[in-house]
């Protein structure tokens, strides 16, 4: 098993404001990402890299639901000025180019098609694109270059607050043996993984989860509340709706079922979605086969690791 290698990312806030324009670059990558709020789109399109060949994302909301559009052009500033500025729903734009304008028309058409396919496969954010473009015909070498470009891009985008390409669904162990996500390693539970259980007998809910590589993964087949019952403005109300929309949570009788294993950012996020309301994950999840809460298990694990560290130093 190869050890994960860290990456160095540089963010530059152009006007010194965290909510203003920013650029993002990875060390030893020719790609360049420019993120701009719509209120600064004129300034963004006036920058030299905006006239390069590249792909772009328009991100916003329409009728209360997240929305995005993926486009390409040999001069993306001209494309946005002539057509996409007419779309009313978007609030920010992400312009993706390469140093010295090294991308050509075939490259950006390939990138556009791959981004659209990836976004639709993940299903986190509905696209405003009407069609699924076919991949541009590239040489074997150019395909390898563009796939490497995408691999780096999928690392950079979350840093500029674009999470629509993050894979959270996880295949079952059987599928994982034959399927590997193109932009993320598949994390599956092994025999040594600790399993946690969450139950609510009143609503006939029972969910199981494992902690793998720092991800709290609710397993496929777990059940959740049929409808969101918490406050409409709760932080995770949108996540619950997203999982219903993407098919990760499928209504089935009086509850919902996880059709795929899904990696949550925390035990509380998982518990809140399962219960359909605010919930404390560390207090709600219990170690399978015991009454020990996740909080108690975590505290014991930290204590054990601290004692091991002291033993090694002695």
URPE-V902565 format. One record per residue. N is the residue number from 1. RES is the residue in one letter. PSI is psi in whole degrees, 0 to 359 (NA if undefined). D_LAST is the distance of its C-alpha to the last C-alpha in Angstrom with 2 decimals. Layout:
# URPE-V902565
N|RES|PSI|D_LAST  N|RES|PSI|D_LAST
This chain:
# URPE-V902565
1|X|124|30.43  2|X|145|30.40  3|X|136|27.83  4|X|138|29.48  5|X|132|30.24  6|X|158|30.38  7|X|148|33.70  8|X|121|34.71  9|X|134|37.49  10|X|122|39.63  11|X|135|41.61  12|X|114|44.38  13|X|106|46.15  14|X|316|49.56  15|X|16|50.91  16|X|8|47.65  17|X|135|48.02  18|X|340|45.57  19|X|13|48.61  20|X|199|50.67  21|X|144|50.93  22|X|155|47.83  23|X|155|47.10  24|X|134|44.18  25|X|147|43.24  26|X|145|40.49  27|X|133|39.34  28|X|29|41.35  29|X|136|43.72  30|X|349|47.41  31|X|156|47.87  32|X|131|48.54  33|X|129|48.53  34|X|121|50.52  35|X|131|50.32  36|X|134|53.12  37|X|155|54.44  38|X|330|58.13  39|X|345|59.03  40|X|21|57.97  41|X|327|59.33  42|X|315|62.03  43|X|322|59.52  44|X|317|57.34  45|X|345|60.33  46|X|349|61.38  47|X|148|58.20  48|X|318|58.72  49|X|341|56.30  50|X|341|58.24  51|X|3|61.16  52|X|167|59.14  53|X|139|59.30  54|X|189|56.67  55|X|161|55.95  56|X|156|55.56  57|X|135|54.59  58|X|130|56.43  59|X|137|54.45  60|X|210|55.68  61|X|150|57.18  62|X|120|60.53  63|X|43|61.82  64|X|359|58.39  65|X|146|56.68  66|X|151|54.46  67|X|149|56.39  68|X|158|55.84  69|X|137|57.98  70|X|128|57.08  71|X|172|59.47  72|X|163|59.90  73|X|157|62.19  74|X|341|62.90  75|X|93|63.03  76|X|336|61.00  77|X|320|62.25  78|X|321|65.81  79|X|313|64.89  80|X|320|63.40  81|X|318|66.31  82|X|336|69.01  83|X|302|67.81  84|X|347|64.56  85|X|342|65.15  86|X|342|67.75  87|X|128|65.14  88|X|339|64.71  89|X|339|61.55  90|X|147|58.84  91|X|347|56.84  92|X|156|54.61  93|X|144|54.82  94|X|118|52.31  95|X|125|53.72  96|X|115|52.00  97|X|187|53.11  98|X|152|51.95  99|X|142|51.87  100|X|22|55.23  101|X|49|56.90  102|X|350|55.87  103|X|141|56.49  104|X|181|60.00  105|X|317|62.09  106|X|321|61.02  107|X|310|57.33  108|X|330|57.61  109|X|320|59.76  110|X|313|57.11  111|X|318|54.36  112|X|312|56.57  113|X|319|57.26  114|X|320|53.61  115|X|318|52.53  116|X|314|55.31  117|X|319|54.47  118|X|315|50.77  119|X|319|51.51  120|X|326|53.97  121|X|322|51.70  122|X|318|48.92  123|X|17|51.52  124|X|323|49.61  125|X|121|52.38  126|X|143|56.07  127|X|147|57.70  128|X|355|61.02  129|X|135|61.76  130|X|338|64.77  131|X|169|64.18  132|X|98|61.56  133|X|150|62.23  134|X|156|61.97  135|X|136|59.58  136|X|147|61.15  137|X|114|61.85  138|X|159|59.30  139|X|163|58.55  140|X|320|55.56  141|X|318|53.79  142|X|325|54.58  143|X|316|53.40  144|X|320|50.01  145|X|317|49.93  146|X|326|50.85  147|X|323|48.30  148|X|322|45.58  149|X|316|47.07  150|X|320|46.85  151|X|317|43.25  152|X|321|42.32  153|X|319|44.79  154|X|343|43.23  155|X|322|39.94  156|X|318|41.77  157|X|316|44.11  158|X|333|41.64  159|X|339|40.50  160|X|27|44.12  161|X|30|44.37  162|X|105|46.07  163|X|14|44.41  164|X|349|47.40  165|X|12|45.97  166|X|125|42.60  167|X|116|42.45  168|X|332|41.27  169|X|141|43.13  170|X|133|41.32  171|X|161|43.26  172|X|166|42.81  173|X|323|40.80  174|X|317|44.12  175|X|327|45.29  176|X|336|41.98  177|X|335|42.49  178|X|348|45.67  179|X|137|45.40  180|X|126|43.13  181|X|137|43.71  182|X|339|44.78  183|X|8|42.73  184|X|144|39.60  185|X|144|37.30  186|X|124|37.96  187|X|123|35.11  188|X|154|35.65  189|X|140|33.83  190|X|185|32.47  191|X|335|31.81  192|X|355|28.22  193|X|138|29.39  194|X|138|29.41  195|X|139|32.98  196|X|152|34.23  197|X|143|37.71  198|X|126|40.01  199|X|148|43.29  200|X|99|46.38  201|X|327|48.97  202|X|320|51.68  203|X|14|51.77  204|X|46|50.87  205|X|134|47.74  206|X|120|44.79  207|X|146|42.24  208|X|151|39.14  209|X|154|36.40  210|X|154|33.31  211|X|112|30.43  212|X|122|30.32  213|X|41|28.67  214|X|1|28.56  215|X|136|32.22  216|X|103|33.57  217|X|114|36.38  218|X|130|39.20  219|X|150|40.68  220|X|142|44.27  221|X|345|46.53  222|X|153|44.91  223|X|155|47.52  224|X|169|47.86  225|X|145|50.43  226|X|324|53.84  227|X|154|54.33  228|X|126|52.37  229|X|356|52.78  230|X|191|50.69  231|X|138|51.73  232|X|329|53.48  233|X|10|51.52  234|X|148|48.04  235|X|324|45.54  236|X|4|45.32  237|X|320|49.05  238|X|322|49.55  239|X|319|46.82  240|X|313|48.50  241|X|322|51.83  242|X|319|50.34  243|X|326|49.03  244|X|312|52.47  245|X|321|54.22  246|X|351|52.12  247|X|1|52.50  248|X|321|48.83  249|X|121|50.03  250|X|123|53.36  251|X|134|55.56  252|X|100|56.30  253|X|234|58.35  254|X|1|56.85  255|X|185|53.48  256|X|154|51.88  257|X|138|49.96  258|X|113|47.23  259|X|339|48.92  260|X|157|45.76  261|X|145|42.06  262|X|131|41.19  263|X|117|37.98  264|X|160|37.71  265|X|342|35.66  266|X|161|34.25  267|X|327|34.66  268|X|320|37.08  269|X|317|39.26  270|X|314|39.50  271|X|321|40.31  272|X|318|42.90  273|X|317|44.71  274|X|316|44.70  275|X|343|46.05  276|X|24|48.35  277|X|172|47.34  278|X|137|44.45  279|X|149|41.52  280|X|110|37.87  281|X|312|35.98  282|X|331|32.69  283|X|334|34.87  284|X|319|37.45  285|X|140|35.58  286|X|146|34.24  287|X|130|32.07  288|X|132|34.64  289|X|9|35.35  290|X|175|33.77  291|X|7|34.42  292|X|126|31.06  293|X|163|31.79  294|X|321|30.21  295|X|316|28.79  296|X|319|27.12  297|X|317|25.86  298|X|317|24.46  299|X|318|22.69  300|X|321|21.11  301|X|317|20.08  302|X|317|18.45  303|X|317|16.55  304|X|317|15.40  305|X|324|14.32  306|X|319|12.43  307|X|322|10.54  308|X|320|9.95  309|X|316|8.75  310|X|323|6.17  311|X|322|5.19  312|X|328|5.54  313|X|337|3.80  314|X|NA|0.00
